[in-house]
Amino acid sequence: MSAFGDFRAGDPLQIWSGVVGWTIDGERVTLSLIELEPSTVVPEHSHENEQLGMLLRGSLSFRIGDDERALEVGGTWRIPSGTKHDVRTGPDGATLVEAFAPRRIDWDDLERIAGRRPSWPRDG
């Protein structure tokens, strides 16, 4: 297996309704490009994975534990393992990059969406 790839060449995962993600898995970490449709709500949940992220496009309202913030492009977050969190996107949706450790093995059986390509980065 090559050490190199291109996430745009793969089919994304249907993670939640209105949420798709392209992933790169290492032995102990998952890196993902996530696209959320406008006005999407990701319900409160938690997982064993520590989660780090950065907003690349759009806007989010993010609640992590008891802390809630409105984020714009360049905003970042850190979610400790087991911490409840939820997300709501703005009217333009959002694109973000996230890292999860350990690797998101719970995503291994998610449905893939054939032929969909990410809107970010834009070519040209």
N, C-alpha and C positions, 0 to 999 in steps of 0.2 A: 504494500500500500504506500502511495506517495505521501510525503509530508506536506504537499501543497494541494489546493483545490480552489473552487469558486462556488460560493454559496448560491449564486444566481443560477447555477446549472442544476440544482436539485429541486424537488417538489416540496413545498412547505407542509408543515403539520397544521391541522385544524385543532388549535389548543382550546379555545372557547368559542362561543358564538361571536362572530365579528373579530376574532383574534387568530391570526396565522403567524407561523414562525419558521424561519430557516435556521437550521442548527449545524454546529460543528461540535462533535463530541471527542473529547480526549479520554484518557483513562480515568481521570478524576474530576473533570470539569466539563460543563456544557456552555458554549458561547452561542448566543442566538440573536438574530435580527427579527424583531417582532413588529408587525403592522396591525394596528387597531382601527376599525372603521369609525366614522364619526358617531358621537354620542353612544359609544359602547360602554357597558358596565361589566366589569369583571368582579363577580361577587366575592365577599370576604372568604378567605381561605388561608391556609398555612401549609408548609411543607418542611421536610427535614433540611432542605438545601438553603445555604446562605445565598443571598441574591444581591448582586450589584448591577446598577443600570445607569444609562444616560439617555436623555431624550434628544433625538436627532431632528425631528420634525413634528409640528403640531403642538398640542397642549394636553396636560393631564391634571386631574385632581387625584392625589394619591394619599391614602390613609395607611399608615404603618403603626400598628399598636394604637396609642392614643394621640399620635401626631398626624395632623393633616396639612398638606401643602398643595398649592396650585403651582405647577411647574411649567416652564417654558423651555424652548430649545437651549440645550446646555445644562439643564437641571439634572442632578444626579440623586441616587438613593442607595441605601444599604439596608437590607432586611436580614436580621439575624435568623438563624434556624428556629423554626417553630413559632414565629411571630405572625399574628393575624394581620392581613392587609387586604385592601381592595383598591380598585382604580376606576375612574370615569374619564373618558376622553371628551375633548371639546368638539365643536362643530366641524372641524377639519380633520378629525381623527389624529393619529399619532404614529410615528415610527421611532423605535428605540432599539438599543443594543443592551443585552443583559448577559451576565455570566452567573452560572450556578455551580456551587460545589457542595456536596459531591455531584457527579453527573446526574442529569434528569432521566433516570431509568424508567420513571413512571410515564415518560413520553414515548417510549419505544413502541407501544402498540397503538398510538394515535393515528387517525386517518390522515393520509396524504392527499393533497389537492393537485392533481395532475395538470401540468402546463402553466401554472400561475408563476409569474415572475414578480420580484419585489419592485416597488416604485422608487426605492432608494438604494443605491445612489442613482441619480438620473444619468444616462449616458450622454456624452457630448458636452 
